[in-house]
Amino acid sequence: MTRTRPALPVLPVLAVGAFAIGTDTFVVAGVLPEVADGLGSSLADAGWVSTAFALTYAVLAPVLGALTGRVDRRTVLVVSLAVFTLGNIASALAPGLGTLLAARIATAAGAALYIPAASASAAALSPPERRGRAMAVVLGGLSAATVAGVPFGTWLAADLGWRATFWLLAGVGALCAAAVAGALPAVRLPAAPGLAARLAPVRDPRVLFAVLTTLLFMTGGYLALTYIGAVLHPATHGSGTTLALLLLVFGVLAVAGTVLGGRATDRWGPTPVLLVSVAGLALVLVTLPLTRDALPTAVLAMGLWGVTAMATQPPQQHRLFAIAPASGPLLLSLNSSATFAGISLGGFTGGLVIEDGGPGPLGAYGAALAALALLTTLIGVRVTAPAPAPDTTASEPAAKTG
């Protein structure tokens, strides 16, 4: 691994880039009515703008992670932010829905490359005993986007038009690219002999069970979170302001959950932290029918939901990176892919549940998926690693795997 002295604080810069990408990922849902009106399309057709982004991210994250695994992390990050910036410029200039869809696909490609590379860089630049909190700093940028970036981007679209939101994101992306170029030292992960060797850990059952775990608890959480307005209607009585405040509680506690998850992972290892956080998420979801009827209990539920949901990510990333540091970008990309696949699948499946029985059962179904995630975590801990290939990562310090 090659390092030179950074000119700027590295982890905060990486977190700002994650903040921009997190805002871009989630703000579109809030500006869809403006997009539909501005482009003369139906709201359902405009919804493909979000769907195309999530699907592109899910598909390209592992592919790009594999193809760029041997490239210097600084180069990868600057290129990804440049693509992200250009994609947002194209989105702001899009004359029609088709052009906007193409622009969002390009933007998603940059986002899919950035988040895993930023997490891998944070882990590679940190000693093993501090990797959990280093990754949590980067993921904290994603969490912070739900607190500040998304509400501000939505307000900007309502006040100045949806194109202004994309122009703002393009500007932030350009600034982040310049900052990463100046802050990040040259970082090369331990070299694998070729693409086949870098892909080998994908066949490791520990990796498969870890990725399946992410898919399950993300799908379970987004079954209800996608339709949170309907789920919490008894507590909010349809008030958009009240719902926004509840989402703010969720976002603030999600940031706290990311930080706590990272620190706890460094102290107790990833597996205990993951088990506790997923179990907490299942408890929050299964008790939603009891907490959604009154505002005080809804506030409590949303706060605990934010903590438990985001505390899952640092231990998951830590587990995957520790399995094969040389393939870290690919493995973290798989985790990102499972995250976005879970978001999409949760929204789709939740829609089917609502059509059949309304929003009431969403929490129970989500809790069942979280319980399955607990099971796959336990199975993944107990499976045996495959016979090792020739060691190319002997110089990498062993990470705590829980």
Backbone torsions as a table, in degrees:
resi	resn	phi	psi	omega
1	MET	NA	127.9	-177.9
2	THR	-99.9	134.0	179.9
3	ARG	-138.2	144.4	167.6
4	THR	-129.2	163.9	-175.7
5	ARG	-67.5	125.6	-179.2
6	PRO	-74.0	149.5	178.3
7	ALA	-86.5	-23.2	-178.5
8	LEU	-131.8	160.2	175.8
9	PRO	-59.2	125.3	-171.0
10	VAL	-75.9	-54.0	-172.6
11	LEU	-60.9	-43.7	176.9
12	PRO	-61.2	-37.0	178.4
13	VAL	-64.2	-44.8	177.6
14	LEU	-61.7	-37.1	179.7
15	ALA	-66.9	-36.5	178.5
16	VAL	-65.0	-39.8	175.5
17	GLY	-61.6	-41.5	177.0
18	ALA	-64.7	-35.3	177.0
19	PHE	-61.0	-45.5	179.8
20	ALA	-62.0	-43.7	-178.1
21	ILE	-70.6	-37.8	176.5
22	GLY	-63.3	-40.9	177.3
23	THR	-62.1	-45.3	-179.5
24	ASP	-62.5	-37.2	-177.7
25	THR	-65.2	-44.6	-169.9
26	PHE	-102.1	-15.0	-175.4
27	VAL	-73.8	-24.9	-174.5
28	VAL	-60.6	-36.5	179.1
29	ALA	-59.3	-33.3	-179.1
30	GLY	-78.5	-17.5	-177.7
31	VAL	-110.7	6.7	-177.6
32	LEU	-58.0	-40.9	178.0
33	PRO	-59.2	-41.5	178.4
34	GLU	-65.9	-39.1	178.3
35	VAL	-63.5	-46.2	-179.1
36	ALA	-61.2	-44.8	179.4
37	ASP	-65.0	-42.9	-176.2
38	GLY	-67.6	-31.4	-177.7
39	LEU	-101.9	1.3	178.1
40	GLY	67.1	34.3	179.8
41	SER	-116.7	169.7	176.8
42	SER	-77.7	159.8	178.5
43	LEU	-63.3	-37.1	179.3
44	ALA	-63.5	-42.9	178.4
45	ASP	-66.3	-39.9	178.3
46	ALA	-64.2	-26.6	178.5
47	GLY	-60.2	-22.2	177.1
48	TRP	-65.8	-17.9	176.5
49	VAL	-61.9	-43.1	177.2
50	SER	-72.9	-43.2	-177.8
51	THR	-62.8	-43.6	-179.6
52	ALA	-62.3	-39.2	178.7
53	PHE	-62.3	-50.0	-176.4
54	ALA	-64.5	-42.8	-179.3
55	LEU	-66.9	-41.0	178.2
56	THR	-61.8	-43.9	178.2
57	TYR	-59.5	-47.7	-176.7
58	ALA	-61.5	-39.1	-177.3
59	VAL	-77.6	-43.0	-171.5
60	LEU	-83.3	-23.6	-175.8
61	ALA	-55.1	-52.8	179.8
62	PRO	-69.9	-33.2	-180.0
63	VAL	-64.7	-50.4	-179.7
64	LEU	-67.2	-34.0	176.8
65	GLY	-61.7	-39.5	179.2
66	ALA	-70.6	-42.5	-175.6
67	LEU	-70.4	-25.7	-175.7
68	THR	-110.2	12.2	-174.6
69	GLY	-60.3	-26.9	-176.8
70	ARG	-101.1	3.0	-178.8
71	VAL	-88.1	144.7	176.8
72	ASP	-51.8	131.9	-175.8
73	ARG	-60.2	-37.0	-179.4
74	ARG	-62.2	-42.7	178.6
75	THR	-62.4	-45.0	-179.6
76	VAL	-60.2	-44.4	-177.0
77	LEU	-67.7	-42.4	179.9
78	VAL	-64.9	-43.1	178.5
79	VAL	-63.2	-43.4	-178.9
80	SER	-62.5	-41.0	178.9
81	LEU	-69.7	-32.2	176.2
82	ALA	-65.6	-43.6	177.2
83	VAL	-63.4	-42.3	177.6
84	PHE	-59.0	-44.2	-179.8
85	THR	-64.0	-47.9	-179.8
86	LEU	-63.7	-37.1	178.1
87	GLY	-63.2	-38.2	178.5
88	ASN	-73.1	-34.4	174.2
89	ILE	-61.7	-45.2	178.5
90	ALA	-63.6	-36.3	177.8
91	SER	-64.2	-42.0	-179.4
92	ALA	-65.8	-29.9	-176.9
93	LEU	-95.3	-3.5	-172.1
94	ALA	-59.1	125.9	-180.0
95	PRO	-84.9	-15.9	-177.7
96	GLY	-151.0	174.5	-175.1
97	LEU	-66.4	-39.7	179.7
98	GLY	-60.8	-43.8	178.3
99	THR	-64.7	-40.1	179.2
100	LEU	-64.1	-40.6	177.1
101	LEU	-60.4	-44.6	178.3
102	ALA	-62.4	-40.1	179.2
103	ALA	-65.8	-38.0	179.7
104	ARG	-69.5	-33.1	176.3
105	ILE	-64.4	-42.5	177.4
106	ALA	-64.6	-41.2	178.8
107	THR	-62.5	-41.1	179.5
108	ALA	-63.7	-34.1	177.9
109	ALA	-62.0	-43.4	176.9
110	GLY	-64.2	-41.9	179.3
111	ALA	-64.4	-41.1	-179.1
112	ALA	-63.1	-30.5	179.3
113	LEU	-81.3	-31.8	-171.3
114	TYR	-74.5	-54.0	-169.5
115	ILE	-59.6	-49.1	177.8
116	PRO	-63.7	-38.6	179.8
117	ALA	-66.1	-38.5	178.2
118	ALA	-65.9	-42.1	178.7
119	SER	-65.0	-42.1	178.8
120	ALA	-64.5	-37.8	178.3
121	SER	-65.2	-44.0	178.8
122	ALA	-60.4	-41.5	179.6
123	ALA	-68.3	-41.9	-176.9
124	ALA	-67.9	-30.3	-178.4
125	LEU	-88.0	-0.1	-177.3
126	SER	-116.1	148.9	172.9
127	PRO	-65.3	154.0	-175.8
128	PRO	-52.9	-36.8	-176.5
129	GLU	-73.2	-6.7	179.6
130	ARG	-122.2	11.1	-177.7
131	ARG	-65.1	-39.2	-178.6
132	GLY	-58.6	-48.1	-178.6
133	ARG	-73.5	-28.9	176.1
134	ALA	-63.6	-45.7	176.9
135	MET	-64.6	-34.7	-179.8
136	ALA	-64.6	-32.5	177.8
137	VAL	-62.5	-45.9	178.9
138	VAL	-63.7	-47.9	180.0
139	LEU	-64.9	-25.6	176.6
140	GLY	-61.7	-29.3	174.9
141	GLY	-62.9	-39.9	176.3
142	LEU	-64.4	-43.3	-179.9
143	SER	-64.0	-42.6	-178.6
144	ALA	-63.1	-26.4	178.5
145	ALA	-61.5	-34.6	179.7
146	THR	-72.0	-22.6	-178.5
147	VAL	-86.3	-45.3	-172.2
148	ALA	-116.2	-48.0	-172.8
149	GLY	-64.4	-47.9	-176.8
150	VAL	-66.2	-48.6	177.8
151	PRO	-59.8	-41.1	-179.1
152	PHE	-67.1	-42.7	178.8
153	GLY	-62.9	-37.7	177.9
154	THR	-67.0	-42.8	177.6
155	TRP	-62.7	-41.4	-179.1
156	LEU	-62.3	-41.3	179.4
157	ALA	-64.2	-39.7	179.8
158	ALA	-67.8	-31.7	-175.0
159	ASP	-90.1	-41.7	-174.0
160	LEU	-116.7	-1.7	-178.0
161	GLY	101.4	153.0	-174.2
162	TRP	-65.3	-27.0	-179.9
163	ARG	-65.3	-30.3	179.2
164	ALA	-62.9	-34.2	178.5
165	THR	-63.2	-43.5	179.9
166	PHE	-69.5	-35.3	175.2
167	TRP	-62.7	-41.8	178.3
168	LEU	-61.3	-44.9	-179.5
169	LEU	-65.1	-36.0	176.6
170	ALA	-63.2	-41.5	178.5
171	GLY	-64.3	-42.7	178.6
172	VAL	-64.8	-39.8	178.2
173	GLY	-61.5	-41.7	178.7
174	ALA	-65.0	-42.9	178.1
175	LEU	-63.5	-40.4	179.0
176	CYS	-65.2	-39.1	178.4
177	ALA	-60.6	-43.9	178.3
178	ALA	-65.0	-40.1	-178.7
179	ALA	-67.5	-41.4	178.7
180	VAL	-63.6	-40.8	178.8
181	ALA	-60.8	-33.1	-179.5
182	GLY	-89.2	-24.4	-172.6
183	ALA	-95.8	-38.8	-170.3
184	LEU	-82.0	129.8	173.1
185	PRO	-73.0	167.8	175.1
186	ALA	-66.9	122.5	-177.5
187	VAL	-129.6	118.1	172.3
188	ARG	-119.3	125.9	177.6
189	LEU	-71.5	159.8	178.9
190	PRO	-50.8	129.4	-171.3
191	ALA	-74.4	134.4	170.1
192	ALA	-96.9	154.0	-174.1
193	PRO	-67.2	-18.0	-179.5
194	GLY	179.7	-179.8	-177.2
195	LEU	-61.8	-39.2	-179.2
196	ALA	-60.9	-40.1	179.1
197	ALA	-67.7	-36.6	179.5
198	ARG	-70.5	-28.5	178.2
199	LEU	-82.2	-16.6	-175.8
200	ALA	-55.3	-41.7	-178.9
201	PRO	-62.1	-18.4	178.5
202	VAL	-62.1	-28.9	179.6
203	ARG	-83.6	-5.3	178.0
204	ASP	-67.7	123.3	-178.5
205	PRO	-60.4	-26.5	176.8
206	ARG	-63.3	-39.1	177.8
207	VAL	-67.3	-45.2	-177.9
208	LEU	-60.9	-43.4	179.9
209	PHE	-70.3	-34.1	177.8
210	ALA	-65.5	-44.8	180.0
211	VAL	-66.6	-39.6	177.3
212	LEU	-62.6	-37.8	177.5
213	THR	-60.3	-46.5	178.2
214	THR	-59.8	-45.2	180.0
215	LEU	-58.9	-41.8	-176.5
216	LEU	-68.4	-49.3	-176.2
217	PHE	-74.8	-27.1	175.0
218	MET	-70.5	-42.1	176.2
219	THR	-61.8	-44.0	179.7
220	GLY	-60.9	-43.3	-180.0
221	GLY	-67.1	-41.2	-175.9
222	TYR	-82.7	-8.2	168.8
223	LEU	-55.1	-44.4	-178.2
224	ALA	-94.9	-36.6	-174.4
225	LEU	-66.0	-33.7	178.1
226	THR	-60.5	-32.3	-176.4
227	TYR	-116.1	37.8	-172.8
228	ILE	-63.9	-29.5	177.7
229	GLY	-60.8	-43.9	178.4
230	ALA	-71.8	-38.5	-178.7
231	VAL	-62.5	-42.7	-175.3
232	LEU	-95.5	11.1	-178.5
233	HIS	-56.4	-38.1	178.2
234	PRO	-61.0	-30.3	179.9
235	ALA	-86.0	-34.2	-175.6
236	THR	-92.5	-19.1	-176.0
237	HIS	55.4	33.4	177.3
238	GLY	80.0	6.8	-179.3
239	SER	-77.5	118.9	177.8
240	GLY	-65.5	-34.2	179.3
241	THR	-65.6	-43.6	179.3
242	THR	-63.9	-42.1	178.3
243	LEU	-62.9	-41.3	179.0
244	ALA	-61.2	-39.0	178.2
245	LEU	-66.4	-38.9	177.0
246	LEU	-65.2	-39.2	176.8
247	LEU	-67.3	-32.4	175.7
248	LEU	-64.8	-42.2	175.6
249	VAL	-58.6	-45.7	178.2
250	PHE	-58.2	-47.2	-176.5
251	GLY	-65.7	-43.5	-179.9
252	VAL	-62.5	-44.4	-179.6
253	LEU	-73.1	-24.3	174.8
254	ALA	-65.7	-40.0	175.6
255	VAL	-61.8	-45.0	178.0
256	ALA	-61.2	-39.8	179.3
257	GLY	-63.3	-38.4	177.7
258	THR	-62.7	-46.2	-179.9
259	VAL	-64.2	-46.8	-179.9
260	LEU	-63.1	-40.0	179.0
261	GLY	-62.1	-39.7	178.7
262	GLY	-67.8	-45.7	-179.7
263	ARG	-66.3	-41.5	179.3
264	ALA	-65.7	-35.7	177.7
265	THR	-62.9	-42.6	177.9
266	ASP	-63.7	-31.6	-175.9
267	ARG	-86.5	-44.2	-173.1
268	TRP	-113.3	-4.2	-177.5
269	GLY	92.5	158.5	-172.1
270	PRO	-71.1	-36.3	-173.2
271	THR	-65.3	-49.2	177.9
272	PRO	-59.4	-39.1	-179.3
273	VAL	-65.7	-41.8	179.8
274	LEU	-64.8	-43.8	-179.6
275	LEU	-61.7	-44.7	-179.1
276	VAL	-65.3	-43.9	-176.6
277	SER	-68.6	-40.9	179.0
278	VAL	-68.3	-39.0	176.2
279	ALA	-62.5	-40.1	176.8
280	GLY	-63.6	-40.6	177.8
281	LEU	-62.2	-43.4	178.6
282	ALA	-61.1	-39.7	179.7
283	LEU	-65.4	-42.3	178.1
284	VAL	-61.0	-44.3	-176.2
285	LEU	-69.3	-42.1	-176.2
286	VAL	-70.7	-22.5	179.5
287	THR	-96.1	4.8	178.8
288	LEU	-55.3	-39.4	178.2
289	PRO	-59.7	-23.5	179.9
290	LEU	-90.8	-23.5	-173.4
291	THR	-103.9	-9.4	-172.5
292	ARG	-89.2	-3.2	-175.2
293	ASP	-87.5	-20.8	-176.7
294	ALA	-130.9	147.1	-175.6
295	LEU	-63.2	-45.0	-179.1
296	PRO	-59.7	-43.0	179.6
297	THR	-71.9	-30.6	176.5
298	ALA	-66.6	-39.8	175.9
299	VAL	-60.1	-46.1	179.2
300	LEU	-61.1	-44.0	-179.2
301	ALA	-63.3	-43.9	-178.4
302	MET	-67.0	-36.8	177.6
303	GLY	-64.7	-48.0	178.7
304	LEU	-65.8	-33.3	177.8
305	TRP	-63.0	-46.5	179.8
306	GLY	-60.8	-44.3	-179.2
307	VAL	-63.1	-52.0	-174.3
308	THR	-69.1	-37.4	-178.3
309	ALA	-64.2	-46.0	-175.6
310	MET	-84.3	-19.1	175.3
311	ALA	-68.4	-13.4	179.5
312	THR	-73.8	-26.9	-168.1
313	GLN	-74.8	-46.4	179.2
314	PRO	-57.7	-45.6	178.6
315	PRO	-65.1	-35.0	177.7
316	GLN	-63.6	-46.2	179.8
317	GLN	-65.3	-38.9	178.9
318	HIS	-61.3	-45.3	179.9
319	ARG	-58.9	-46.7	-176.7
320	LEU	-67.8	-43.9	-179.0
321	PHE	-63.3	-35.9	-177.6
322	ALA	-71.1	-24.7	-179.5
323	ILE	-64.4	-43.9	-178.2
324	ALA	-154.8	88.4	-178.1
325	PRO	-56.2	-34.8	-179.6
326	ALA	-64.4	-27.0	177.6
327	SER	-104.3	18.9	-177.7
328	GLY	-51.5	-48.6	179.8
329	PRO	-57.8	-41.0	179.4
330	LEU	-66.2	-45.9	-176.5
331	LEU	-66.8	-40.3	177.2
332	LEU	-68.7	-30.2	175.5
333	SER	-66.2	-39.3	177.1
334	LEU	-61.6	-39.3	178.2
335	ASN	-65.1	-42.1	176.3
336	SER	-62.8	-39.7	178.6
337	SER	-62.4	-43.1	178.6
338	ALA	-65.0	-35.3	178.2
339	THR	-61.4	-49.9	-177.6
340	PHE	-73.1	-32.6	174.5
341	ALA	-64.1	-38.6	177.4
342	GLY	-64.6	-39.9	177.5
343	ILE	-60.5	-47.0	-179.4
344	SER	-66.4	-45.2	-177.4
345	LEU	-67.6	-37.3	177.6
346	GLY	-62.6	-44.2	178.0
347	GLY	-63.1	-43.2	-179.2
348	PHE	-66.0	-48.5	-178.2
349	THR	-67.1	-38.9	177.8
350	GLY	-60.9	-36.6	176.7
351	GLY	-61.5	-39.8	177.9
352	LEU	-65.7	-40.3	179.3
353	VAL	-63.4	-43.0	-179.2
354	ILE	-63.7	-40.7	179.0
355	GLU	-61.5	-33.2	-175.6
356	ASP	-86.8	-40.3	-174.3
357	GLY	-141.9	15.0	-179.1
358	GLY	78.0	-177.9	-174.7
359	PRO	-76.6	-14.0	-175.5
360	GLY	-55.0	-45.2	-175.8
361	PRO	-77.3	-6.7	-173.6
362	LEU	-57.3	-42.2	-179.0
363	GLY	-61.7	-42.4	-178.5
364	ALA	-65.2	-43.5	178.2
365	TYR	-64.4	-41.2	178.2
366	GLY	-63.4	-40.4	178.7
367	ALA	-63.7	-36.8	178.4
368	ALA	-62.7	-40.9	177.9
369	LEU	-67.7	-37.5	176.6
370	ALA	-64.1	-37.7	176.9
371	ALA	-63.9	-39.1	175.2
372	LEU	-63.2	-34.8	177.6
373	ALA	-64.4	-36.2	174.4
374	LEU	-61.2	-42.7	-179.7
375	LEU	-63.6	-46.0	-179.5
376	THR	-67.0	-30.3	175.3
377	THR	-63.1	-47.5	-178.7
378	LEU	-64.6	-39.6	177.7
379	ILE	-64.9	-44.1	-178.5
380	GLY	-61.7	-32.8	178.6
381	VAL	-68.2	-30.7	-173.0
382	ARG	-94.2	-13.4	-179.5
383	VAL	-71.7	157.2	-177.8
384	THR	-95.8	137.7	177.1
385	ALA	-66.4	148.9	177.4
386	PRO	-67.2	166.2	177.5
387	ALA	-56.7	131.0	-174.3
388	PRO	-68.8	143.6	171.0
389	ALA	-78.0	171.0	175.6
390	PRO	-50.9	130.2	-172.1
391	ASP	-70.2	119.6	175.9
392	THR	-116.0	6.6	-175.4
393	THR	-126.2	27.3	-176.3
394	ALA	-61.7	-27.8	-177.9
395	SER	-79.2	-10.7	-177.9
396	GLU	-80.2	128.6	179.0
397	PRO	-62.3	141.4	179.0
398	ALA	-65.9	136.2	178.9
399	ALA	-101.0	152.1	179.1
400	LYS	-70.7	125.4	-174.8
401	THR	-108.9	-1.3	178.8
402	GLY	70.2	NA	NA
